[in-house]
Amino acid sequence: MFRKSSKSIALLMAILLTAALLAGCANDSDDIVIGVLVPTSGSEAYYGQDMFQSYQLAVGEINEAGGILGRQLKLFQADDGCDANMASSAASRIVSEGVDFVVGGYCSGATIVTLQQFSEANLLTLISAANSTNITAAGFEQSFMINSPGTHALLTLIDLLNYVGAENVALIHQGDDYTQNLSDLCENGLPDAGFNIVAVEMMEKGAADVSAIVTAIRNAGADFVYWCGYHADGSNVIRQLRRGGYEGFIAVGDGSASPELITAAGPEGEGIFVTSPPFVEFADGGETFVSAYRAFHNLAADDTSFPGAYATLAYDTIYLLKDAIEAAGSFETSAVQRAVQSIEYQGLSGLIKFTADREPALSNFIILQIENGVFKKITP
């Protein structure tokens, strides 16, 4: 009979202890853990909270119905603050948690910096809201964009310009990945559609005084202003444009598609257009979803803040992942990735299927207008 030496026993104990510690760093339960990267602090926390609450609803429904392939789902959320440094740290926490998949992504700049970490960890990543074309241009094959990219926003903007009869367009961005990407796409694409770019302005985030931008736009002869930034600053731009005497059309991109835009812009927001993601109020089945969302989160009857603009896309993201896992018959990353690439999922936000570069093949954008203090859908 072979007898282990004391050194052999010590070595074996060390190996077992190391293995136990490593196992403790990963997901060692039977649950399928989904990492959630969203901003729950900072100026874009409204969107992050809405997305997370939509994920929670979908996961709750799926678990109640028996889970996926007999296993329950669990969410692990990390706050990216819509900030690249915070996002990198949040991604590290998600990877360290040993999650099985990743969803989320609101701000494009904060999302892009995480993609390499998730790719190196062999994590399929479904990006619900962030939609800079730089996301897919980065080439990480495990990352799919659920929201329509800026190229689709451009086509929607062209429809809107034709609808209102405008010709001379001024663009305002904030220099970050999402806003400048959208502005650049419009600056390059609108002339080919017969429109004139008369001004391109950049506003510093949080700037209180934008009178110089207002003056430049008025002097340029713009009859249409497209705000490419987020709603926290967009409402300020709208107010100062109107108070500064600008009387032309104003539209904002999907980064400003929030009821908070209406509140913050005040009377000057009346008539403003939004090239918007698929707001739940205007989605097929939206009324049922709103009731379920409000009941699940025990929202007060007079609380109309949620669900918001990205609720449909976030909710669809979880169910799309469910369908892909079931189609693959496996939780293995490459198998689920192949299933996502070929999927055709009909959700609240419309039909979702993907191009070869992992962007939505079909646009989900709609046009809204603020009328009497609420959003109304416009059909050009």
C-alpha positions in Angstrom: 0.0 0.0 0.0 1.3 3.4 -1.0 1.7 5.8 1.9 1.7 9.6 1.3 4.5 11.6 2.9 3.8 14.6 5.1 5.0 16.8 2.2 2.6 15.1 -0.2 -0.3 15.5 2.2 0.6 19.2 2.7 0.8 19.7 -1.1 -2.6 18.0 -1.6 -4.2 20.1 1.1 -2.8 23.3 -0.5 -4.2 22.3 -3.9 -7.6 21.5 -2.4 -7.7 24.8 -0.5 -6.8 26.8 -3.6 -9.5 25.0 -5.6 -12.0 25.8 -2.9 -11.1 29.5 -2.9 -11.3 29.7 -6.6 -14.6 28.0 -6.7 -15.9 30.6 -4.1 -15.0 33.4 -6.6 -17.3 32.0 -9.3 -21.0 31.1 -9.5 -21.2 27.8 -7.7 -25.0 27.6 -7.4 -27.4 26.0 -9.8 -28.8 29.4 -10.8 -27.9 31.0 -14.1 -26.4 34.4 -13.2 -26.8 37.3 -15.5 -24.5 40.3 -15.0 -26.2 43.6 -15.4 -24.2 46.7 -16.4 -26.3 49.9 -16.0 -26.0 53.4 -14.5 -27.8 53.5 -11.2 -26.0 56.7 -10.1 -25.3 60.0 -11.9 -27.3 61.9 -14.4 -28.5 58.8 -16.4 -29.6 56.8 -13.3 -33.2 57.1 -14.4 -32.6 55.0 -17.5 -30.4 52.5 -15.6 -33.0 52.0 -12.9 -35.7 51.5 -15.5 -33.7 48.9 -17.4 -32.8 47.0 -14.3 -36.4 46.9 -13.1 -37.4 45.6 -16.6 -34.8 42.9 -16.3 -36.2 42.0 -12.9 -39.7 41.7 -14.2 -38.6 39.4 -17.0 -36.5 37.2 -14.7 -39.3 37.0 -12.2 -41.8 35.9 -14.9 -39.4 33.3 -16.3 -38.5 31.9 -12.9 -42.2 31.6 -11.9 -42.8 29.7 -15.2 -40.0 27.2 -14.3 -36.9 28.9 -15.4 -34.8 28.0 -18.5 -34.0 24.4 -19.1 -35.0 23.7 -15.6 -32.7 26.3 -14.0 -33.6 29.6 -12.3 -32.2 33.0 -13.2 -30.5 35.4 -10.9 -29.3 39.0 -11.6 -26.0 40.5 -10.4 -26.1 44.3 -11.0 -23.1 46.7 -11.1 -23.3 50.4 -11.5 -21.3 51.9 -14.4 -22.4 55.5 -13.6 -22.4 56.2 -17.4 -18.6 56.7 -16.8 -15.8 54.8 -18.5 -13.7 54.4 -15.3 -16.7 53.3 -13.2 -17.8 50.9 -16.0 -14.4 49.2 -16.2 -14.5 48.6 -12.4 -18.1 47.4 -12.7 -17.2 45.0 -15.4 -14.4 43.6 -13.3 -16.9 42.9 -10.5 -19.3 41.2 -12.9 -16.5 39.0 -14.2 -15.3 38.2 -10.7 -18.8 37.2 -9.7 -18.6 34.3 -12.2 -21.7 35.2 -14.2 -22.9 33.2 -17.1 -24.1 36.1 -19.4 -24.1 39.9 -19.4 -26.9 42.3 -20.3 -27.2 46.1 -20.0 -25.2 49.0 -21.5 -26.9 52.4 -21.6 -24.1 54.9 -22.3 -22.0 53.9 -25.3 -18.7 55.2 -24.0 -19.2 53.3 -20.7 -20.2 50.2 -22.6 -17.4 50.0 -25.1 -14.6 50.0 -22.4 -16.1 46.8 -20.9 -16.4 44.7 -24.1 -12.8 43.4 -24.1 -13.1 42.3 -20.4 -16.3 40.4 -21.2 -14.8 38.9 -24.3 -11.7 37.7 -22.5 -14.0 36.1 -19.9 -16.0 34.3 -22.7 -19.2 36.1 -21.8 -22.0 36.6 -24.3 -23.1 40.3 -23.9 -26.5 41.6 -25.0 -26.5 45.4 -25.1 -30.0 46.7 -24.5 -29.7 50.4 -25.1 -26.2 51.7 -26.0 -26.1 52.1 -29.8 -23.0 53.8 -31.1 -21.8 52.1 -34.2 -18.4 52.1 -32.6 -19.7 49.2 -30.4 -19.9 46.7 -33.2 -17.0 48.3 -35.0 -14.9 47.2 -32.1 -15.3 43.6 -33.4 -16.1 41.6 -30.3 -18.1 38.8 -31.7 -19.8 37.9 -28.4 -21.4 41.4 -28.2 -24.8 42.0 -29.8 -26.7 45.4 -30.0 -30.4 45.1 -29.2 -31.2 48.8 -29.8 -31.2 50.3 -33.3 -27.8 52.0 -34.1 -27.3 55.6 -35.0 -27.6 54.7 -38.7 -31.3 53.9 -38.1 -31.7 57.1 -36.1 -30.4 58.9 -39.2 -33.1 57.3 -41.4 -35.7 58.3 -38.9 -34.4 61.8 -38.8 -34.7 62.0 -42.6 -38.3 61.0 -42.4 -38.9 63.7 -39.8 -37.2 66.4 -41.8 -39.3 65.6 -44.8 -42.4 65.6 -42.6 -41.8 69.1 -41.3 -40.3 70.5 -44.5 -37.0 71.6 -43.0 -33.8 71.9 -45.0 -31.0 73.6 -43.0 -29.9 71.5 -40.0 -27.8 72.4 -37.0 -26.3 69.5 -34.9 -25.3 69.7 -31.3 -23.3 66.9 -29.6 -21.3 66.6 -26.4 -18.1 65.0 -27.6 -18.6 61.5 -26.1 -18.9 58.2 -27.9 -22.7 58.2 -28.3 -23.4 61.8 -29.0 -20.5 62.5 -31.4 -21.1 59.2 -33.2 -24.8 60.2 -33.8 -23.7 63.7 -34.9 -21.1 62.4 -37.2 -23.5 60.0 -38.9 -25.9 62.8 -39.4 -23.3 65.2 -40.6 -22.1 62.7 -43.2 -25.5 61.3 -44.2 -27.9 64.2 -44.3 -26.3 66.0 -47.3 -26.6 62.8 -49.4 -30.4 63.0 -48.6 -30.6 66.6 -49.8 -30.3 68.5 -46.5 -27.8 71.2 -45.6 -25.6 71.0 -42.5 -25.3 74.7 -41.5 -23.7 74.2 -38.0 -22.2 71.6 -35.9 -21.7 72.6 -32.2 -20.3 70.9 -29.2 -21.7 71.5 -25.7 -19.7 70.7 -22.6 -21.6 68.3 -20.3 -23.2 70.2 -17.5 -22.6 73.7 -19.1 -25.1 76.2 -17.7 -24.7 78.8 -20.4 -25.1 77.8 -24.0 -25.8 81.3 -25.4 -22.9 81.2 -27.7 -24.3 78.0 -29.3 -27.7 79.6 -29.6 -26.2 82.6 -31.3 -24.2 80.5 -33.7 -27.2 78.4 -34.7 -29.4 81.5 -35.3 -26.6 83.2 -37.4 -26.2 80.0 -39.4 -29.8 80.2 -40.6 -30.9 76.8 -39.2 -34.5 75.9 -39.5 -34.0 72.6 -37.7 -31.8 71.7 -34.6 -31.0 68.1 -33.7 -29.8 67.6 -30.2 -27.6 64.4 -30.1 -27.0 64.4 -26.4 -28.7 63.2 -23.2 -31.8 64.6 -21.6 -30.1 66.1 -18.5 -28.5 68.7 -20.7 -30.9 68.6 -23.6 -33.7 70.3 -21.6 -31.3 73.2 -20.9 -30.5 73.5 -24.6 -34.2 73.5 -25.5 -35.0 76.2 -23.0 -32.1 78.5 -24.0 -32.8 78.1 -27.7 -36.4 79.2 -27.3 -35.6 82.0 -24.8 -32.8 83.1 -27.2 -35.2 83.6 -30.0 -34.8 80.5 -32.1 -38.2 79.7 -33.6 -37.4 76.7 -35.9 -37.9 73.0 -35.3 -36.1 71.2 -32.5 -35.6 67.4 -32.2 -33.7 65.3 -29.8 -32.2 61.9 -30.2 -32.9 58.7 -28.3 -30.5 59.6 -25.5 -33.1 62.2 -24.5 -36.2 60.0 -24.8 -37.4 60.4 -21.3 -40.5 61.8 -19.6 -38.0 63.8 -17.5 -37.2 65.8 -20.7 -40.8 67.1 -20.7 -40.7 68.1 -17.0 -37.2 69.7 -17.2 -37.8 71.5 -20.5 -41.1 73.1 -19.2 -43.2 75.2 -21.6 -40.3 75.5 -24.0 -40.5 71.8 -24.6 -43.9 72.0 -26.3 -43.7 70.8 -29.9 -40.2 69.2 -29.5 -39.7 66.0 -31.6 -37.9 62.9 -30.4 -36.4 60.2 -32.6 -37.1 57.6 -30.0 -36.6 53.9 -29.1 -39.9 52.0 -28.9 -41.7 53.6 -26.0 -43.8 51.1 -24.2 -47.0 53.2 -24.4 -46.9 52.8 -28.2 -45.9 49.1 -28.3 -48.3 46.3 -29.1 -49.0 44.7 -25.7 -47.6 47.7 -24.0 -50.6 48.2 -21.7 -50.3 44.7 -20.3 -46.6 45.2 -19.8 -47.1 48.4 -17.9 -49.6 46.8 -15.6 -47.3 43.9 -14.9 -44.3 46.2 -14.4 -46.2 48.4 -12.0 -47.6 45.5 -10.0 -44.2 43.7 -9.8 -42.5 46.8 -8.4 -45.5 47.9 -6.2 -45.5 51.4 -7.8 -48.0 53.9 -6.3 -51.0 54.7 -8.4 -49.8 58.3 -8.9 -46.3 57.3 -9.8 -46.1 57.5 -13.6 -42.3 57.8 -13.8 -41.8 54.2 -14.9 -41.6 52.2 -17.2 -39.7 54.4 -19.6 -38.2 54.5 -23.0 -35.8 51.5 -22.7 -38.1 49.2 -20.7 -39.3 47.4 -23.8 -35.7 46.7 -25.1 -34.5 45.6 -21.6 -37.5 43.3 -21.1 -37.0 41.8 -24.6 -33.3 41.3 -24.0 -34.0 38.7 -21.2 -36.6 36.9 -23.2 -34.4 36.9 -26.3 -31.6 35.3 -24.2 -34.1 32.7 -23.0 -35.2 31.8 -26.5 -31.6 31.6 -27.6 -30.6 29.3 -24.8 -33.6 27.0 -25.4 -32.8 26.9 -29.1 -29.2 26.0 -28.4 -30.4 23.5 -25.8 -27.4 24.6 -23.8 -25.9 27.3 -21.6 -22.6 27.0 -23.4 -21.4 30.5 -24.7 -20.6 29.6 -28.3 -23.8 27.6 -28.8 -26.0 30.4 -27.4 -24.0 33.0 -29.4 -24.8 31.0 -32.6 -28.5 30.9 -31.6 -28.6 34.6 -31.0 -27.0 35.3 -34.4 -29.7 33.4 -36.2 -32.7 34.3 -34.0 -35.9 36.1 -35.0 -37.5 37.2 -31.9 -40.9 39.0 -31.8 -40.9 41.2 -28.7 -42.5 44.3 -27.3 -40.0 46.4 -29.2 -40.8 44.7 -32.5 -39.0 42.0 -34.5 -35.4 41.5 -33.5 -32.9 39.8 -35.7 -29.3 40.6 -36.4 -27.0 41.5 -39.3 -23.7 39.8 -39.7 -22.0 42.5 -37.6 -24.4 41.9 -34.7 -26.6 45.0 -35.1 -30.4 44.9 -35.4 -31.4 44.3 -39.0 -34.7 46.2 -38.5 -35.1 49.7 -37.1 -37.1 50.0 -33.9 -37.1 53.9 -33.9 -40.3 55.9 -33.7 -41.0 59.6 -33.8 -42.6 61.3 -30.8 -43.7 64.9 -30.2 -44.4 66.7 -27.0 -48.0 67.9 -27.1 -49.8 69.3 -24.1 -47.1 68.0 -21.8 -47.2 64.3 -23.0 -45.5 62.3 -25.8 -47.6 61.7 -28.9 -46.5 59.4 -31.7 -46.1 60.9 -35.1 -46.5 58.9 -38.3 -44.8 60.8 -41.2 
